[in-house]
């Protein structure tokens, strides 16, 4: 059992011996696709430029080019960025150099944090005002639909400042509407403001809920976007009431990372306005309730302003082919989105529906609070005909190519941000600084290990060699377990945890060996001394390690960032050291001295 456990840990620790290759990672933008043709194009271009390329391969819808060194990496990045233009994201990265068979069984190097590997750190702020405005706009659509279904005739429904006003023809209808809307919307403050008009405002509690939802949803969607673009081992977490921390270890290109994160876009599904002539709208006569937008080909599209569905209700999207072999996108909605889509499409079968891509870009101006003002850019990315009443699952057809279907599904699947985000702080840790931290951390571990190895041999002789073997095995097991745990990241404080574990790992053996010496002094035979030494020291070892383990668990529960990294390595080190010191050394001692007639022990 001991040999099996050590062998498994050593196997999964071994990828760390191979290191990492300098690499360039190519991901598709919104109007492009990564395929075999691109792979051939890139390979031929790199051959012409005489850059030292180790391999070019497809990995998870991305192209990964491994090169010889950092200089070739920079040259390849610049050359490929010029070749591919803005349709692709060309980023610097580090790729595991372990053999393919080892990677196939899940063997990957230990994941390094930003302070060790280098990378980029962003602090992003969510525009909470935009989330509130969006909720108010949704209120307008909801009021129109619900009053229409209840057969309560109104004159107008529109947003006025931070309220939504609804005007009716008479006081009786107004009173009915107030009772109906108050019953169905307990989180709204609804009042009669005269002139057969009611005003609805979000309650303070509802505003807090919207802001909390916006932050949590944006964190989820930001994580999806980073994952879709293949950034390895990102750290994405909230900070305070309206900020998100994003760390991308291994990404050395701040500009490319900002391209990934600044895609603060939303999606909407709207009906095409067939009742008015788009040519009149182009000439400036846009009818009320409609909006003129351009599609990706520069053609004008006249759409209804009323939004059928927003992209935050999409839970999955993937590209495929219909029964005639034409590309399509299959979409799955959550329950609320399915209900909205069903209501919106039941009377619009056969009509065209547009998918609108909305992007918020910094305008360079700030408001009174000093926050950046975003400009809104809208574009029609697809128009498809509604074939039947839609529900939780439907498909978009009329797509020109499989590549367009794949891009549309990626965009839909990545999600739509509930509110715009701006980068308020950015920090880059260069790979050279990260390597310096690794070197200094390794020096601390090696010197601590060497001093303990020398002391144990000098003080406990052959039994000291047994403790030293357990200590080295313990280090291998820590690295192996850290490499096996998904999401576990080694940081500089984590290396401090390993240094501390190296010192604590021999505590158990010191207790056992001292107990064996006491038993020998009390006149027991060597075999009896070994047996009683291990049995008697077990409870003391367990008490000492369990209390430290409890402290590590508390640090992990209440700590953040570096503190969590320290607590993880400390907890793993405690568990592995108990195994090696109690079970591992007992196995070695039994193998060397067990079953033999002994007159004395080298202890």
C-alpha positions as CSV (number, residue, x, y, z in Angstrom):
1,X,0.0,0.0,0.0
2,X,2.8,2.4,0.9
3,X,4.6,1.7,-2.4
4,X,1.4,2.1,-4.4
5,X,0.6,5.5,-2.8
6,X,4.1,6.8,-3.2
7,X,4.2,5.6,-6.8
8,X,0.9,7.3,-7.7
9,X,2.1,10.6,-6.1
10,X,5.5,10.4,-7.8
11,X,3.8,9.7,-11.2
12,X,1.6,12.9,-10.9
13,X,4.5,14.9,-9.5
14,X,6.8,14.0,-12.5
15,X,5.3,16.5,-15.0
16,X,6.9,19.2,-12.9
17,X,10.3,17.9,-14.0
18,X,9.6,18.6,-17.6
19,X,8.9,22.3,-17.1
20,X,7.0,24.4,-19.7
21,X,7.4,25.5,-23.2
22,X,7.2,29.1,-24.4
23,X,4.0,29.2,-26.6
24,X,1.8,31.4,-28.7
25,X,-1.9,30.8,-28.4
26,X,-4.3,31.7,-31.2
27,X,-8.1,32.0,-30.4
28,X,-10.9,32.9,-32.8
29,X,-12.5,36.3,-32.6
30,X,-16.2,37.0,-33.2
31,X,-15.9,36.8,-37.0
32,X,-13.4,34.0,-37.4
33,X,-12.8,30.3,-36.7
34,X,-9.8,28.2,-35.8
35,X,-9.6,25.2,-38.2
36,X,-7.1,23.1,-40.1
37,X,-6.8,25.7,-42.9
38,X,-5.7,28.2,-40.3
39,X,-3.2,25.7,-38.9
40,X,-1.7,25.1,-42.3
41,X,-1.5,28.8,-43.0
42,X,0.2,29.5,-39.7
43,X,2.7,26.6,-40.1
44,X,3.7,27.8,-43.6
45,X,4.1,31.4,-42.4
46,X,6.3,30.3,-39.5
47,X,8.4,28.2,-41.8
48,X,9.0,31.2,-44.0
49,X,10.0,33.4,-41.1
50,X,12.6,30.9,-39.8
51,X,11.3,31.0,-36.2
52,X,12.3,28.0,-34.1
53,X,9.0,26.1,-33.8
54,X,8.7,22.9,-31.8
55,X,5.1,22.1,-32.7
56,X,1.8,23.5,-34.0
57,X,-1.3,21.7,-32.8
58,X,-5.0,22.2,-32.2
59,X,-6.2,22.2,-28.6
60,X,-9.8,22.8,-27.6
61,X,-10.7,25.0,-30.6
62,X,-7.4,26.9,-30.2
63,X,-4.1,26.8,-32.0
64,X,-1.0,26.3,-29.8
65,X,2.4,27.0,-31.2
66,X,5.3,25.9,-29.1
67,X,8.6,27.7,-29.7
68,X,12.2,27.3,-28.6
69,X,12.6,30.3,-26.3
70,X,11.3,33.6,-25.2
71,X,12.8,35.6,-28.1
72,X,11.2,33.3,-30.6
73,X,7.9,33.6,-28.7
74,X,7.9,37.4,-29.0
75,X,8.9,37.2,-32.7
76,X,6.2,34.6,-33.4
77,X,3.5,36.7,-31.6
78,X,4.3,39.9,-33.5
79,X,4.5,38.1,-36.8
80,X,1.3,36.2,-36.4
81,X,-0.6,39.2,-35.1
82,X,0.4,41.1,-38.2
83,X,-0.6,38.1,-40.4
84,X,-4.0,37.4,-38.8
85,X,-5.2,40.9,-38.0
86,X,-8.0,41.7,-35.5
87,X,-10.1,38.6,-36.3
88,X,-7.9,36.5,-34.0
89,X,-6.6,36.8,-30.5
90,X,-2.8,36.1,-30.5
91,X,-1.5,35.8,-26.9
92,X,1.7,34.7,-25.2
93,X,1.4,31.7,-22.9
94,X,3.3,28.8,-21.3
95,X,2.4,25.2,-22.2
96,X,3.2,22.1,-20.2
97,X,6.1,20.1,-21.8
98,X,5.2,16.8,-20.2
99,X,4.9,13.7,-22.6
100,X,1.5,13.2,-24.2
101,X,0.9,9.9,-22.5
102,X,1.4,11.6,-19.1
103,X,-1.0,14.4,-20.1
104,X,-3.6,11.8,-21.3
105,X,-3.9,10.3,-17.7
106,X,-4.3,13.8,-16.2
107,X,-0.6,14.4,-15.4
108,X,0.0,18.2,-15.5
109,X,2.5,20.4,-13.7
110,X,1.6,22.1,-10.5
111,X,-0.4,25.3,-11.2
112,X,1.6,28.4,-10.3
113,X,0.1,31.6,-9.0
114,X,0.6,35.1,-10.4
115,X,3.5,35.8,-8.1
116,X,5.5,32.8,-9.3
117,X,4.5,32.3,-13.0
118,X,4.0,36.0,-14.0
119,X,0.8,37.2,-15.6
120,X,-1.7,40.0,-15.5
121,X,-3.9,41.3,-12.7
122,X,-7.0,43.4,-13.2
123,X,-9.4,45.1,-10.8
124,X,-12.7,45.7,-12.6
125,X,-15.6,47.8,-11.5
126,X,-19.2,46.9,-12.4
127,X,-21.4,49.8,-13.5
128,X,-24.3,49.3,-11.1
129,X,-26.3,52.3,-12.5
130,X,-26.5,50.5,-15.9
131,X,-27.9,47.4,-14.1
132,X,-30.6,49.5,-12.5
133,X,-31.5,51.2,-15.8
134,X,-31.7,47.9,-17.6
135,X,-34.1,46.6,-14.9
136,X,-36.2,49.7,-15.4
137,X,-36.3,49.1,-19.2
138,X,-37.3,45.5,-18.6
139,X,-40.1,46.9,-16.3
140,X,-41.5,48.8,-19.3
141,X,-41.7,45.6,-21.4
142,X,-43.2,43.6,-18.6
143,X,-45.9,46.2,-17.8
144,X,-46.9,46.3,-21.5
145,X,-47.2,42.5,-21.7
146,X,-48.9,41.9,-18.4
147,X,-51.5,44.8,-18.8
148,X,-52.2,43.6,-22.4
149,X,-52.8,40.0,-21.1
150,X,-55.1,41.3,-18.3
151,X,-57.0,43.4,-20.9
152,X,-56.3,46.7,-19.0
153,X,-56.1,49.3,-21.8
154,X,-53.4,52.0,-21.4
155,X,-52.4,55.1,-23.3
156,X,-48.7,55.0,-22.7
157,X,-46.0,53.1,-20.8
158,X,-42.6,54.9,-20.7
159,X,-39.6,55.5,-18.5
160,X,-39.4,58.9,-16.8
161,X,-36.2,59.4,-14.9
162,X,-35.8,56.6,-12.4
163,X,-39.6,55.7,-12.5
164,X,-41.9,54.0,-15.0
165,X,-45.1,55.8,-15.7
166,X,-48.3,54.2,-17.1
167,X,-51.2,56.4,-18.2
168,X,-54.8,55.1,-18.5
169,X,-58.0,56.3,-20.1
170,X,-60.0,56.5,-16.9
171,X,-59.7,56.3,-13.1
172,X,-61.4,52.9,-12.8
173,X,-58.8,51.2,-15.1
174,X,-56.1,53.0,-13.2
175,X,-57.3,51.6,-9.9
176,X,-57.6,48.1,-11.3
177,X,-54.0,48.3,-12.7
178,X,-52.6,49.5,-9.4
179,X,-54.2,46.5,-7.6
180,X,-53.0,44.1,-10.3
181,X,-49.4,45.4,-10.6
182,X,-49.0,45.7,-6.8
183,X,-50.1,42.1,-6.3
184,X,-47.8,40.7,-9.0
185,X,-44.8,43.0,-8.2
186,X,-44.4,43.2,-4.4
187,X,-40.9,44.5,-4.9
188,X,-42.1,47.7,-6.6
189,X,-43.4,50.9,-5.1
190,X,-46.5,51.9,-7.1
191,X,-48.5,55.1,-6.5
192,X,-51.1,57.2,-8.2
193,X,-49.6,60.5,-9.3
194,X,-52.7,62.0,-10.8
195,X,-53.9,62.5,-14.4
196,X,-55.0,58.8,-14.6
197,X,-51.3,57.9,-14.3
198,X,-49.4,55.6,-12.0
199,X,-45.7,55.7,-11.3
200,X,-43.7,52.5,-10.4
201,X,-40.3,52.6,-8.8
202,X,-37.9,49.9,-7.6
203,X,-37.8,49.4,-3.9
204,X,-34.5,49.9,-2.1
205,X,-34.4,46.1,-1.3
206,X,-35.0,45.3,-5.0
207,X,-32.2,47.7,-6.0
208,X,-29.8,45.9,-3.7
209,X,-30.9,42.5,-5.1
210,X,-30.4,43.8,-8.7
211,X,-26.9,45.0,-7.9
212,X,-26.0,41.8,-6.1
213,X,-27.3,39.7,-9.0
214,X,-25.4,41.9,-11.5
215,X,-22.1,41.4,-9.7
216,X,-22.5,37.6,-9.3
217,X,-23.8,37.1,-12.8
218,X,-20.9,39.2,-14.3
219,X,-18.4,37.1,-12.3
220,X,-19.9,33.9,-13.8
221,X,-20.0,35.3,-17.3
222,X,-16.5,36.7,-17.1
223,X,-15.3,33.3,-16.0
224,X,-17.1,31.7,-19.0
225,X,-15.6,34.2,-21.4
226,X,-12.1,33.6,-20.1
227,X,-12.6,29.8,-20.3
228,X,-14.0,30.0,-23.8
229,X,-10.9,31.9,-24.9
230,X,-8.7,29.3,-23.2
231,X,-6.8,31.3,-20.7
232,X,-5.2,28.7,-18.4
233,X,-6.0,28.7,-14.6
234,X,-7.7,32.1,-14.2
235,X,-8.6,33.5,-10.8
236,X,-11.9,35.5,-10.9
237,X,-13.5,36.6,-7.7
238,X,-15.4,39.5,-6.1
239,X,-13.9,42.2,-4.1
240,X,-16.2,44.5,-2.1
241,X,-19.7,45.5,-3.3
242,X,-19.1,46.3,-7.0
243,X,-15.6,45.1,-8.0
244,X,-14.1,41.9,-9.5
245,X,-10.5,40.7,-9.4
246,X,-9.3,38.9,-12.5
247,X,-5.8,37.2,-12.5
248,X,-4.5,35.5,-15.6
249,X,-1.3,33.6,-14.7
250,X,1.0,32.9,-17.6
251,X,-0.5,35.6,-19.8
252,X,2.3,38.0,-20.5
253,X,0.5,40.3,-22.9
254,X,-1.6,42.9,-21.1
255,X,-3.1,44.3,-24.3
256,X,-4.4,41.0,-25.5
257,X,-5.8,40.2,-22.0
258,X,-7.6,43.5,-22.1
259,X,-9.1,42.6,-25.4
260,X,-10.5,39.4,-23.9
261,X,-12.0,41.2,-20.8
262,X,-13.2,44.3,-22.5
263,X,-15.7,42.4,-24.6
264,X,-18.4,43.8,-22.3
265,X,-21.3,42.9,-24.5
266,X,-25.0,42.0,-24.1
267,X,-27.4,40.2,-26.5
268,X,-31.0,40.9,-27.3
269,X,-33.6,39.2,-29.5
270,X,-36.0,41.5,-31.2
271,X,-38.6,41.3,-34.0
272,X,-37.9,42.9,-37.4
273,X,-40.4,45.8,-38.1
274,X,-42.3,44.7,-41.2
275,X,-44.9,47.4,-40.9
276,X,-42.7,50.2,-42.0
277,X,-40.2,50.7,-44.9
278,X,-36.6,50.5,-43.9
279,X,-35.7,53.1,-46.7
280,X,-37.8,55.7,-44.9
281,X,-35.9,55.0,-41.7
282,X,-32.6,55.3,-43.5
283,X,-33.7,58.8,-44.7
284,X,-34.3,59.8,-41.1
285,X,-38.0,59.0,-40.7
286,X,-37.7,56.3,-38.0
287,X,-41.2,55.4,-36.7
288,X,-41.9,55.5,-33.0
289,X,-41.3,52.2,-31.3
290,X,-38.7,51.2,-33.8
291,X,-34.9,51.5,-34.1
292,X,-32.6,51.5,-37.1
293,X,-29.5,49.3,-36.8
294,X,-26.8,48.1,-39.1
295,X,-25.9,44.4,-39.6
296,X,-22.3,43.1,-40.0
297,X,-22.5,43.6,-43.8
298,X,-23.4,47.2,-43.4
299,X,-27.1,46.7,-44.4
300,X,-29.8,48.6,-42.5
301,X,-32.3,46.7,-40.4
302,X,-35.4,48.2,-38.9
303,X,-36.2,46.5,-35.6
304,X,-38.9,46.9,-33.0
305,X,-37.6,48.5,-29.8
306,X,-39.5,46.0,-27.6
307,X,-37.0,43.3,-26.5
308,X,-38.3,39.7,-26.7
309,X,-35.4,38.2,-24.7
310,X,-32.0,39.2,-23.3
311,X,-28.9,37.0,-23.5
312,X,-28.6,36.4,-19.7
313,X,-31.4,33.8,-19.9
314,X,-29.2,31.6,-22.2
315,X,-27.8,28.6,-20.4
316,X,-26.3,26.7,-23.4
317,X,-25.7,27.2,-27.1
318,X,-24.0,25.0,-29.7
319,X,-23.7,24.8,-33.5
320,X,-24.9,21.9,-35.6
321,X,-26.6,21.2,-38.9
322,X,-30.3,20.9,-39.7
323,X,-32.1,18.1,-41.6
324,X,-31.0,19.7,-44.9
325,X,-27.3,19.9,-43.9
326,X,-27.5,23.7,-43.3
327,X,-25.7,25.3,-40.3
328,X,-27.8,26.2,-37.3
329,X,-27.4,27.2,-33.6
330,X,-29.3,25.3,-30.9
331,X,-30.1,27.4,-27.8
332,X,-31.3,26.4,-24.3
333,X,-32.9,28.9,-22.0
334,X,-33.7,28.9,-18.3
335,X,-37.3,28.6,-17.2
336,X,-37.9,32.4,-17.0
337,X,-36.4,32.9,-20.5
338,X,-38.4,30.0,-21.9
339,X,-41.7,31.6,-20.6
340,X,-40.8,35.0,-22.1
341,X,-39.8,33.5,-25.4
342,X,-43.0,31.5,-25.6
343,X,-45.2,34.5,-24.9
344,X,-43.2,36.6,-27.4
345,X,-43.4,34.2,-30.3
346,X,-46.8,32.6,-30.1
347,X,-48.3,35.4,-32.3
348,X,-45.3,36.0,-34.5
349,X,-44.7,32.7,-36.3
350,X,-43.3,33.3,-39.8
351,X,-41.8,36.7,-38.8
352,X,-38.1,37.4,-38.8
353,X,-36.3,37.7,-35.5
354,X,-33.0,39.6,-35.1
355,X,-30.2,38.8,-32.7
356,X,-28.6,42.1,-31.6
357,X,-25.1,42.3,-30.3
358,X,-24.6,45.3,-28.0
359,X,-21.1,46.4,-26.9
360,X,-20.2,49.1,-24.4
361,X,-16.9,50.9,-25.1
362,X,-15.2,53.5,-22.9
363,X,-15.9,57.0,-24.3
364,X,-12.9,58.6,-22.6
365,X,-15.3,60.9,-20.6
366,X,-16.2,60.6,-16.9
367,X,-19.3,61.5,-14.9
368,X,-19.6,63.6,-11.8
369,X,-18.4,60.7,-9.6
370,X,-15.3,60.2,-11.8
371,X,-16.5,57.0,-13.3
372,X,-15.9,56.3,-17.0
373,X,-18.9,56.9,-19.3
374,X,-19.5,54.1,-21.8
375,X,-20.7,54.5,-25.4
376,X,-23.3,52.0,-26.6
377,X,-22.6,50.2,-30.0
378,X,-25.3,48.0,-31.4
379,X,-25.1,45.6,-34.3
380,X,-27.4,43.0,-35.9
381,X,-25.5,39.7,-36.1
382,X,-28.2,37.4,-37.3
383,X,-31.8,37.5,-38.7
384,X,-33.8,34.3,-38.7
385,X,-37.4,33.4,-39.3
386,X,-39.5,32.1,-36.4
387,X,-40.7,28.7,-37.6
388,X,-42.9,27.8,-34.5
389,X,-43.8,28.9,-31.0
390,X,-40.5,28.8,-29.1
391,X,-39.9,27.6,-25.5
392,X,-36.9,26.6,-23.4
393,X,-35.1,25.2,-26.5
394,X,-35.1,26.6,-30.0
395,X,-32.7,27.0,-33.0
396,X,-31.5,29.8,-35.1
397,X,-31.4,29.0,-38.9
398,X,-30.5,31.1,-42.0
399,X,-26.9,31.2,-41.1
400,X,-24.4,31.5,-43.9
401,X,-21.6,29.1,-42.9
402,X,-20.6,26.6,-40.1
403,X,-17.9,29.1,-39.0
404,X,-20.6,31.8,-38.4
405,X,-22.7,29.3,-36.5
406,X,-19.8,28.3,-34.3
407,X,-18.9,32.0,-33.6
408,X,-22.5,32.8,-32.8
409,X,-22.9,29.8,-30.4
410,X,-19.6,30.8,-28.7
411,X,-20.9,34.3,-28.1
412,X,-24.3,33.1,-26.9
413,X,-22.7,30.5,-24.7
414,X,-20.3,32.9,-23.1
415,X,-23.2,35.0,-21.9
416,X,-24.2,38.6,-21.9
417,X,-22.9,40.8,-19.1
418,X,-25.7,42.2,-17.0
419,X,-23.9,45.6,-16.6
420,X,-20.8,47.1,-18.3
421,X,-17.4,46.7,-16.6
422,X,-14.4,49.0,-16.6
423,X,-10.8,48.2,-15.6
424,X,-9.8,50.5,-12.7
425,X,-6.4,48.9,-11.9
426,X,-4.1,46.7,-13.9
427,X,-0.8,45.1,-12.9
428,X,1.7,42.9,-14.7
429,X,4.1,40.5,-13.1
430,X,6.8,39.7,-15.6
431,X,8.0,36.1,-16.0
432,X,11.5,37.1,-14.8
433,X,10.2,38.3,-11.5
434,X,8.1,35.2,-11.1
435,X,11.2,33.0,-11.8
436,X,13.1,35.0,-9.2
437,X,10.4,34.3,-6.6
438,X,10.5,30.6,-7.6
439,X,14.3,30.5,-7.2
440,X,14.3,32.1,-3.8
441,X,11.4,29.9,-2.6
442,X,13.3,26.8,-3.8
443,X,16.4,27.9,-2.0
444,X,14.5,28.2,1.3
445,X,13.0,24.7,0.8
446,X,16.4,23.1,-0.2
447,X,18.4,24.7,2.7
448,X,15.7,23.8,5.2
449,X,15.7,20.3,3.9
450,X,19.5,19.9,3.9
451,X,19.8,21.2,7.5
452,X,17.2,18.8,8.8
453,X,18.7,15.8,6.8
454,X,22.1,16.5,8.4
455,X,20.7,16.9,11.9
456,X,18.6,13.7,11.7
457,X,21.5,11.5,10.6
458,X,23.9,13.0,13.1
459,X,21.4,12.6,16.0
460,X,19.5,9.4,15.2
461,X,22.1,7.6,13.0
462,X,20.4,4.8,10.8
463,X,17.0,5.7,12.1
464,X,17.7,9.3,11.0
465,X,18.2,7.9,7.5
466,X,14.7,6.4,7.7
467,X,13.3,9.8,8.8
468,X,15.1,11.5,5.9
469,X,13.7,9.0,3.4
470,X,10.2,9.8,4.8
471,X,10.9,13.5,4.5
472,X,11.9,13.4,0.9
473,X,8.9,11.1,0.1
474,X,6.7,13.6,1.9
475,X,7.9,16.5,-0.4
476,X,7.2,14.3,-3.5
477,X,3.7,13.5,-2.2
478,X,2.9,17.2,-1.5
479,X,3.9,18.1,-5.1
480,X,1.9,15.1,-6.5
481,X,-1.2,15.9,-4.5
482,X,-1.0,19.6,-5.5
483,X,-0.7,18.6,-9.1
484,X,-3.7,16.3,-8.9
485,X,-6.1,18.7,-7.2
486,X,-8.1,20.7,-9.8
487,X,-7.9,24.4,-9.2
488,X,-5.1,24.2,-6.6
489,X,-2.5,26.9,-7.2
490,X,1.0,27.2,-5.7
491,X,1.8,30.8,-4.6
492,X,4.8,32.3,-2.8
493,X,3.0,31.9,0.6
494,X,2.2,28.4,-0.5
495,X,6.0,27.7,-0.8
496,X,6.3,29.2,2.7
497,X,3.8,26.5,3.8
498,X,6.0,23.8,2.3
499,X,9.1,25.2,4.1
500,X,7.1,25.1,7.4
501,X,5.9,21.5,6.5
502,X,9.5,20.4,6.0
503,X,10.3,21.4,9.5
504,X,7.2,20.0,11.0
505,X,7.3,16.7,9.1
506,X,10.1,15.3,11.2
507,X,8.3,16.1,14.5
508,X,6.4,12.8,14.4
509,X,9.6,10.9,13.9
510,X,11.4,12.7,16.7
511,X,8.5,11.7,19.0
512,X,8.6,8.1,17.9
513,X,12.4,7.8,18.0
514,X,12.6,9.4,21.5
515,X,9.9,7.0,22.7
516,X,11.9,4.0,21.3
517,X,15.0,5.3,23.1
518,X,13.1,5.5,26.4
519,X,11.8,2.0,26.0
520,X,15.4,0.7,25.4
521,X,16.5,2.6,28.6
522,X,13.7,0.9,30.5
523,X,15.2,-2.5,29.6
524,X,12.9,-3.6,26.7
525,X,14.3,-5.6,23.8
526,X,14.9,-3.7,20.5
527,X,11.8,-5.3,18.9
528,X,9.6,-4.5,21.8
529,X,11.0,-0.9,21.9
530,X,10.1,-0.4,18.3
531,X,6.6,-1.8,18.8
532,X,5.8,0.2,21.9
533,X,7.5,3.3,20.6
534,X,5.2,3.6,17.5
535,X,2.1,2.6,19.5
536,X,2.7,5.1,22.4
537,X,3.6,8.1,20.2
538,X,0.6,7.7,17.9
539,X,-1.9,9.6,20.1
540,X,0.6,12.5,20.8
541,X,1.3,12.8,17.0
542,X,-2.4,12.8,16.2
543,X,-3.2,15.5,18.7
544,X,-0.4,17.8,17.6
545,X,-1.2,17.4,13.8
546,X,-5.0,17.6,14.2
547,X,-4.8,21.0,16.0
548,X,-2.6,22.4,13.3
549,X,-4.9,21.0,10.7
550,X,-7.9,22.8,12.3
551,X,-5.9,26.0,12.2
552,X,-5.2,25.4,8.4
553,X,-8.9,24.8,7.8
554,X,-9.9,28.0,9.6
555,X,-7.3,30.0,7.5
556,X,-8.7,28.5,4.3
557,X,-12.3,29.4,5.4
558,X,-11.8,33.0,6.4
559,X,-8.6,33.9,4.4
560,X,-8.3,35.3,0.9
561,X,-5.7,34.9,-1.9
562,X,-2.2,34.3,-0.4
563,X,-3.6,33.1,3.0
564,X,-5.6,30.4,1.2
565,X,-2.5,29.3,-0.7
566,X,-0.6,29.0,2.5
567,X,-3.4,27.0,4.2
568,X,-3.8,24.6,1.4
569,X,-0.1,23.6,1.2
570,X,0.0,23.5,5.1
571,X,-3.0,21.1,5.3
572,X,-1.7,18.8,2.5
573,X,1.7,18.8,4.1
574,X,0.3,17.8,7.5
575,X,-1.7,14.9,6.0
576,X,1.1,13.6,3.9
577,X,3.7,13.9,6.7
578,X,1.4,11.9,9.1
579,X,1.3,9.2,6.4
580,X,5.0,9.1,5.7
581,X,6.1,9.5,9.4
582,X,3.8,6.9,10.9
583,X,3.0,4.4,8.1
584,X,6.0,5.0,5.8
585,X,8.7,4.8,8.3
586,X,7.1,1.9,10.1
587,X,7.2,0.0,6.8
588,X,10.9,0.8,6.3
589,X,11.8,-0.1,9.9
590,X,9.9,-3.4,9.7
591,X,11.6,-4.2,6.4
592,X,15.1,-3.5,7.7
593,X,14.9,-4.6,11.4
594,X,11.7,-6.6,11.7
595,X,11.9,-10.3,12.4
596,X,15.5,-10.2,13.3
597,X,17.3,-11.0,16.6
598,X,18.8,-7.7,17.6
599,X,21.1,-6.7,20.5
600,X,21.0,-3.0,19.9
601,X,19.5,-0.4,17.6
602,X,21.4,2.4,15.6
603,X,19.3,5.1,17.2
